[in-house]
Amino acid sequence: MPLCAKYVFVMQLEDEMKKQNLTKEELAKRMGTSRSSLNRLLDPQQPSNLKSLVNAAVAIGRHLRVSLI
């Protein structure tokens, strides 16, 4: 995933977490993962797989859209 796309995803995820008053602990619990794994997901410099991105989106009640341009 290009760095800029991951950065945008992280910013949107963090914004939604604030809107829902979700802590990292609660989001990690919803995702069925550890807080350290969530911290890696929230770091735009760290690579993430599509499954993790989808799990995060589902955990906050959103959908992830991927498209070819």
SVG drawing of the C-alpha trace seen along z (x, -y; Angstrom):
<svg xmlns="http://www.w3.org/2000/svg" viewBox="-22 -13 30 25">
<polyline fill="none" stroke="black" stroke-width="0.4" points="0.0,0.0 1.4,-3.4 2.4,-5.5 0.0,-8.3 -3.0,-5.9 -2.1,-4.4 -1.7,-7.9 -5.2,-8.9 -6.7,-5.7 -5.1,-6.2 -6.3,-9.8 -9.8,-8.8 -9.7,-5.9 -8.4,-8.2 -11.1,-10.8 -13.8,-8.2 -12.4,-6.9 -12.7,-10.4 -16.3,-10.8 -17.2,-7.5 -15.1,-8.2 -13.3,-4.9 -10.0,-4.2 -7.3,-2.2 -8.0,0.6 -11.7,0.8 -10.9,0.7 -8.3,3.5 -10.9,5.5 -13.5,5.1 -10.9,6.1 -9.9,9.2 -6.3,8.0 -3.7,6.6 -3.1,2.9 0.4,3.3 -1.0,4.7 -3.4,1.7 -0.5,-0.7 1.3,0.8 -1.9,0.4 -2.1,-3.3 1.5,-3.9 1.5,-5.1 5.2,-4.0 4.3,-0.4 3.0,1.9 -0.5,3.3 -2.4,6.0 -5.9,5.6 -7.5,7.9 -6.3,5.6 -7.7,2.6 -11.0,4.3 -11.2,5.5 -10.6,1.9 -13.3,0.5 -15.8,3.1 -14.9,2.5 -15.9,-1.1 -19.1,-0.3 -17.7,-1.4 -16.8,0.2 -13.5,0.1 -13.6,-0.8 -10.7,0.2 -10.6,-0.7 -8.3,-0.6 -7.6,-3.9"/>
</svg>
